[in-house]
Amino acid sequence: MGATGLLNKLRGSPASNQGREEGRKRSDQLSERVRRILVTTLYASPSSLAIGALCTVAAASVSAWVAAVPELYIAAVVLFVIAVARVTAALGLSPDSEGNSTTMLELVYEIGAFSFALALGCTAAFTILVITPPQVEVLMVANALGYGIGVSARNAGRLTIAMGQLALSCLPIALAAFWTGKPAYIALGITIILLIPAMVSICGNIFKVLRDSIASAETSARLADKMQILARTDVVTGLANRAGLNHSMVETMMGVDHDSRLALMWIDLDRFKEVNDLLGHPVGDRVLNEVAKRLTAVSPDSATVARFGGDEFIVFCPIIDRKDSERIASEIHAEIMRPFRVDGDRLEVRASLGVALLPEDGTDADTLMQSADLALYHAKIGGRSQTRFFDKSMTRDLVRRREIEDELRAAIQRDELSIFFQPIVDLETGRIKTFEALVRWFHPEKGELRPDEFIPVAEETGVIVTLGNWITAQAARVAATWPEEVTIAVNLSPLQIRAPGAALGIRNALREAGLDPKRLELEVTESLFVEDNHATAAFIEELSEIGVRFALDDFGTGYSSLGYINTFPFSKIKVDRSFVSGAQVGRKSDAIIRAVAEMGNTLGMDIVAEGLETIEQVQAVRDAGCNLGQGYYFSRAVPDYLAAMLLAQEREEPASKAAG
């Protein structure tokens, strides 16, 4: 070790010096707080101060009357004036007020206490030096000694004051006793002299116990505060956690008046699980930290920003009006979705927001959070990456959805569901090539429920897995009775595909129905590939190997990518009805259909035009290159027995409904 290193070691490193300095400051701060509390005890009971002063003044007054000595009357008046001043100061000065410093409080008390003790001690000493009746001496000496001993114990919290009062009230008596030279008085003086150190020891012990107790209480309170802060803080982001949010909401809502308005914004990061799965949890935590920083930066200063759990955050803040809340929500949404980099990788985080306002959407914390949660739920089912404000219709929708969920589970068991079949027709020959299986629900009390009412509920609740397997099994059993050249098409939900054993469920349905796998077409939408490429690829690969065919449904309405068509073995593309019979039908839609048809023909795929309702539409899509069509022009979805009749009629009569 060099000289410099040794010198640094002897002096202490900067870090250790800083640590000692901080420790000294904390010790000084603790000592000051203890001193403040001890000084506060001096003012704790003005009534006891008044009673003690009253007794002493009364004793002096009685002594003056009995002895008939004018000086004692003067002493009684002096004691009375000092006593009144002390009681007035004790009542007028509040130790709880920050404006009254500890030093000032202590000084005021010292002046009054020392003045009163000295006046009392001198009065008692005067009765010994001046010839007065023995009862007067006893009365005043006993009062002075009793006062000195009693007040020293009462004021042991400030040892200098206690000892000063004891000395000033007792030493004049001892000096007077020694001055007389009489043995009895000398004995009294010696007793008083010995009494003082004894009381110093007693008061010192009391002071130490008080100081240590207060210091321990201060330390415990500080640790309790620290633990409370930790208990209300999220360890990953440093924001308030759920407990901290609840505490802040309760405190804020207790302090608001009738005119106050508050907003609760519930934020959910879309598909954040993929960040953790693909990049790892440490990167995920850094993303959460970045989102937390952005939320804190863009939220109002008076807002509480909390991580509610997982990838959910909440911003709770005062607002001026609804427009103000819309502005804040818009800024929060834009800030979160702004790209950022982690370890050189560019990441884009999408988020959905649900907003509820007080008092419109709830007058208490629980109701407000339920409303914001429901608004967030609608933001996510509405397509994610959007902001939704709560309205009362959401509650009605939720009740309706829950009813449907409960009844749908029972409907599957009670066979209330039926499979209908809509033909897909060859546009050249007019013959049926495929039937698409569509589920129908005929409720015994509510009548027929539309698929767009219960299918989304089934997907959100997971019932779609059971429902999808049931549809596939029923459709396969019916299709097994049709001619071999007619195939059956079944729509699959992404949740059904991702469910464990999804491919096995399809294979079992085919085996139990006795249907050739080549006669089954599974229709999937483009959104499936965006959400879960790996699971979808494994599912498609396993079933393609046994001959099951796949169709890309609603092409052109989602995340259209030729990469999907190139990667997966699609045998059919279904052009969405919006290009055929929608409001935007025109030259552009015709061009899109032609482009898709040309691509499909080149790749050997069938191209199906959906939503055909008129002969003109049929002719237009056929001229554009589509070889298959589906829609009301040919037939609505029909029960299995009518589907069988349509097939039977085709074989009895020549195809008469060929396009053109």
HELIX and SHEET records of a PDB file:
HELIX    1   1 ALA A    3  ARG A   11  1                                   9    
HELIX    2   2 PRO A   14  LEU A   42  1                                  29    
HELIX    3   3 PRO A   46  ALA A   67  1                                  22    
HELIX    4   4 PRO A   70  GLY A   92  1                                  23    
HELIX    5   5 THR A  102  LEU A  129  1                                  28    
HELIX    6   6 PRO A  134  ARG A  154  1                                  21    
HELIX    7   7 LEU A  159  THR A  180  1                                  22    
HELIX    8   8 PRO A  183  ALA A  231  1                                  49    
HELIX    9   9 ARG A  242  MET A  254  1                                  13    
HELIX   10  10 PHE A  272  LEU A  279  1                                   8    
HELIX   11  11 HIS A  281  VAL A  298  1                                  18    
HELIX   12  12 ARG A  322  ILE A  336  1                                  15    
HELIX   13  13 ALA A  365  ILE A  381  1                                  17    
HELIX   14  14 LYS A  392  GLN A  413  1                                  22    
HELIX   15  15 PRO A  451  THR A  461  1                                  11    
HELIX   16  16 VAL A  463  ALA A  479  1                                  17    
HELIX   17  17 PRO A  494  ARG A  498  1                                   5    
HELIX   18  18 ALA A  502  ALA A  513  1                                  12    
HELIX   19  19 PRO A  517  ARG A  519  5                                   3    
HELIX   20  20 SER A  527  GLU A  531  1                                   5    
HELIX   21  21 ASN A  533  SER A  544  1                                  12    
HELIX   22  22 LEU A  562  THR A  567  1                                   6    
HELIX   23  23 ARG A  577  PHE A  579  5                                   3    
HELIX   24  24 ARG A  587  LEU A  603  1                                  17    
HELIX   25  25 ILE A  615  ALA A  624  1                                  10    
HELIX   26  26 ASP A  640  GLU A  652  1                                  13    
SHEET    1   A 5 THR A 304  GLY A 309  0                                        
SHEET    2   A 5 GLU A 312  PRO A 318 -1                                        
SHEET    3   A 5 LEU A 262  LEU A 269 -1                                        
SHEET    4   A 5 ALA A 351  LEU A 358 -1                                        
SHEET    5   A 5 THR A 387  PHE A 389  1                                        
SHEET    1   B 2 PHE A 340  VAL A 342  0                                        
SHEET    2   B 2 ASP A 345  LEU A 347 -1                                        
SHEET    1   C 9 GLY A 447  LEU A 449  0                                        
SHEET    2   C 9 ILE A 432  HIS A 443 -1                                        
SHEET    3   C 9 LEU A 417  ASP A 426 -1                                        
SHEET    4   C 9 LEU A 628  GLY A 629 -1                                        
SHEET    5   C 9 ASP A 606  ALA A 609  1                                        
SHEET    6   C 9 PHE A 570  VAL A 575  1                                        
SHEET    7   C 9 ARG A 549  PHE A 555  1                                        
SHEET    8   C 9 LEU A 520  THR A 525  1                                        
SHEET    9   C 9 THR A 487  ASN A 491  1                                        
END                                                                             
